[in-house]
Amino acid sequence: MANPVKSLKAQKHELGETEFQLKVLNDTEKLGFEMPKFKSKLQAIDLYPLKPTGLEILQINVGKMCNQVCAHCHVDAGPDRKEIMTKETMELCLDALKNHTFHTVDLTGGAPEMNPNFRWFVEQIRAIDSEIKIIVRCNLTIILANPRFHDLPDFFKTHKVEVVSSLPAYTEARTDAQRGNGVFRDSIKALQMLNAVGYGQVGSGLELNLVYNPSGAFLPSGQAGLELNFKRKLKADFGIEFNQLFAITNIPISRYLDYLIVSDNYGAYMEKLLNAYNPGAAEHVMCRNTLSIGWDGFVFDCDFNQMLDLKVACGAKHLRDFDREELENRSIIVNQHCFGCTAGAGSSCGGEVAQATA
Amino acid sequence: MKTYYNPEDLKKFGNIGEFGQELADKFFSYYNEVFKAGALTEREKSLIALAVAHAVQCPYCIDAYTSDTLEKGCAEDELMEAVHVASAIRGGASLVHGVQMMNKTKELLM
């Protein structure tokens, strides 16, 4: 499938509308089979309504602008997206971090580094807590996209930022098919630059983790096996080292949903997710210990609910009204896309969450 | 029945015990054990299965193990090399019988 050149929103595509995506996900006729509601799966294991286990990770989307237009992007990010988090909203995030006990801040986008206040934001977070884990979801190519980004590896190192980067394959064709022409070569160069300053090297304390998500209508299997193979191939072919590989399932929303429908894989993919449903993974879904913050300061249960504009089901819908107790006691919103996080060994921003069932 | 092969039938493989549960259970128990990681990784076993699927020309198995090898992170060239291994063995199996043909020919000719 050719890479899109514009976001769905810029194309005025109907799947650019969140209401339409939800309608598709709940349309049995489109599926071609009777798919149970995700909610009923949780009810069967006494997990509904789904409740948080705590507030540990604050995932912040600092903007939808990106230098890439990946075919599977659930954010529908791209160069044409102008939504960007302001400094004022970043201040609200900093307040939440000062006053509460998140152990991790997970910065995502788009390409988060394209936010003009990105570096200031990282510095402020580090100033609040020298031990808090700061993760940046770096798409790698941004490091080479413009000379002003070439020093990002040093910046990340200075502020002890953990780098988490997508690389769907160790081959050029597969990577470029998902993420755009030339992405593989630039990603390899960027990984080498990160390695050169110490990232991914034993004993450096500088974590470099890769994210694998299938480049097509299939599920990931066996994170450990995939990691072994990625390590072997990247080391042999390019001398690249990294710490961990996170295997992530593609969630059927936004551009990935569009791909599934256009390629006539939608029904079969949803059936695959349903057949691979794992109650063990349902117990450990990331929305139970994570809060997701949108570029405009609204609060969501997870990154996917954010992209479907499903704001948290409690009064604290915006950072301005942050209320820890209310958020810890809210009911997490679930819908049919949640089958993506509970298939097989389960999926989260940190990869597998459980043992796969046989 | 309009065709011999229907992709939907692959999903019914698990129901094969309908006409004989005991042997089906034994087969699936054995099958699941075979594909667990052992001296070979699950990935290697999946590639072998893909090659064998081509050798026995089972469309259900080709369907299942194309997906399975992709899920296990195999690249297109690895899938195709597995098919060529099957092809080489199938071709070689025919060709090596040519030795029998040559032996017999030499017996019969003056």
Interface residues (C-beta under 8 A of the other chain):
Chain A: A169 Y170 T171 A173 R174 Y212 P214 G216 F218 L219 P220 S221 G222 G225 L226 L228 N229 F230 A358
Chain B: N32 A37 T41 E42 R43 S67 D68 L70 E71 K72 G73 A75 E76 D77
